[in-house]
Amino acid sequence: MFDEILGLPAHPLIIHFAVVLTPLLVVTAAAHALLPRRRPYVAWAVVLLSLAAPATVFAAKESGEELKEARFASADGTLGTRIATHESFATPLLLSVLGLAVAALLLVYATHPSRDSVGRDRFGRPVTMLLSGVTVVLAAVAAYYVFRAGDSGARAVWGM
C-alpha cells in the first residue's frame, strides 16, 4: 500500500508531508502553549495539524519500510549503516509526534472555556500550566527527531 505512487517510490513523496506538517505542529503547539493571548487564533491550526502530522509520519515510516524491503534489503557497508541510522529515528519520531498531538489536543480542550466559565480555562490554571509544559517539552522532542530523521535520510541519499 505504501510502496509506489504513480510508479514512483512512495517514500520520497510522502516524507515531504511529514517534513512540512511536523514542524508546523511543533511551532503552532508551542505558540498555543506559550502565548495565551494568541490561543483563539492558533487553536484551529493546532487541531488540524494534530490530526494530520501523525498520519503523515506514520505513512512516511511505513513507506520507508516498504522502500527498504523492495530496493535496499541487501544494502550493506556505508549505505546499509546510513539506512539503519535513518530507520532508527522512525519510531521515536512517530511516538513523539503522537504524544505532542495528544498533549496539544488536550491543551486546546483545556483552554477552550466551557459555556459556564467564559474567559477561564476549563480545568483551571494549574492543569493548563502542566499541559503547556508537557506540550512545549514534547514539541522540542518532536522537533529533534524530525530534524534527525530528515538529516540522516538526506545523508543516506546524498552520501554526505
PESULDA-V953018 format. One record per residue. N is the residue number from 1. OMEGA is omega in degrees with one decimal (none if undefined). D_LAST is the distance of its C-alpha to the last C-alpha in Angstrom with 2 decimals. Layout:
<<N:OMEGA:D_LAST> <N:OMEGA:D_LAST>>
This chain:
<<1:-177.2:30.46> <2:-173.4:26.81> <3:-177.8:25.51> <4:171.8:26.09> <5:-179.2:27.19> <6:177.1:29.01> <7:179.2:27.47> <8:174.9:23.83> <9:-175.0:21.73> <10:-172.7:22.76> <11:179.6:19.72> <12:178.4:17.65> <13:-176.1:20.97> <14:-175.5:22.16> <15:-179.7:19.19> <16:175.8:19.90> <17:180.0:23.27> <18:-178.2:22.02> <19:178.1:19.45> <20:-172.9:22.40> <21:-179.8:25.32> <22:176.0:24.05> <23:176.2:23.43> <24:175.6:26.72> <25:179.5:28.45> <26:-176.4:27.11> <27:-177.1:28.43> <28:178.4:31.71> <29:177.7:32.51> <30:177.6:31.97> <31:178.9:34.08> <32:-179.0:36.74> <33:-171.3:36.84> <34:-176.4:36.88> <35:-175.2:38.88> <36:-178.6:42.13> <37:-179.5:43.67> <38:-175.6:40.87> <39:-179.8:41.08> <40:-177.4:43.31> <41:-176.8:40.86> <42:-175.9:37.71> <43:-179.5:39.29> <44:179.3:39.16> <45:178.5:35.42> <46:-179.8:34.82> <47:-178.7:36.85> <48:-179.8:35.17> <49:177.4:31.62> <50:176.0:32.66> <51:-173.0:33.64> <52:-173.5:30.82> <53:178.5:27.65> <54:178.6:28.27> <55:-179.7:29.13> <56:177.2:25.91> <57:176.7:23.84> <58:179.2:26.04> <59:178.0:25.57> <60:178.8:21.76> <61:-178.8:22.02> <62:180.0:24.51> <63:175.6:22.74> <64:177.0:19.54> <65:177.4:21.85> <66:-179.7:23.48> <67:179.5:20.33> <68:-179.3:19.26> <69:-175.7:22.85> <70:-170.4:23.28> <71:-174.2:20.22> <72:-177.6:18.13> <73:-177.4:21.00> <74:-179.8:20.69> <75:177.2:16.93> <76:-178.9:16.53> <77:-176.9:14.54> <78:179.9:10.80> <79:178.3:10.79> <80:178.2:13.93> <81:179.3:12.76> <82:178.2:9.91> <83:179.0:12.70> <84:177.7:15.19> <85:179.1:13.41> <86:-178.8:13.13> <87:-177.6:16.70> <88:179.6:17.97> <89:-174.2:17.83> <90:-177.2:19.92> <91:176.5:23.31> <92:177.5:23.11> <93:179.9:22.04> <94:-179.1:24.93> <95:-180.0:27.38> <96:178.1:26.56> <97:175.4:26.91> <98:177.9:30.11> <99:177.5:31.43> <100:-179.6:30.73> <101:179.6:32.42> <102:179.8:35.45> <103:-179.5:35.79> <104:177.7:35.48> <105:176.3:38.05> <106:178.7:40.37> <107:177.3:40.06> <108:179.4:40.93> <109:-178.1:43.88> <110:-177.3:45.01> <111:175.2:44.94> <112:-173.3:46.64> <113:174.0:50.28> <114:-175.0:52.76> <115:-178.1:55.84> <116:-179.4:58.05> <117:-177.0:55.71> <118:177.5:54.92> <119:179.7:52.58> <120:176.3:51.79> <121:-174.9:48.99> <122:-175.3:49.92> <123:179.5:49.65> <124:-175.8:50.12> <125:-179.2:48.03> <126:178.6:46.97> <127:178.1:45.40> <128:179.3:43.65> <129:178.8:42.32> <130:178.9:41.08> <131:177.0:39.38> <132:178.9:37.86> <133:178.6:36.40> <134:180.0:35.03> <135:-179.9:33.52> <136:178.9:31.77> <137:179.8:30.38> <138:175.3:29.18> <139:178.4:27.66> <140:179.3:25.59> <141:179.3:24.56> <142:177.9:23.67> <143:178.5:21.68> <144:-175.9:19.68> <145:177.4:19.02> <146:175.8:18.25> <147:-177.8:15.61> <148:178.6:14.11> <149:179.8:14.45> <150:179.8:12.92> <151:-179.4:9.89> <152:174.9:9.38> <153:178.1:10.26> <154:178.7:7.89> <155:177.9:4.89> <156:-177.2:7.41> <157:-173.4:8.23> <158:174.9:5.65> <159:-179.0:3.78> <160:none:0.00>>
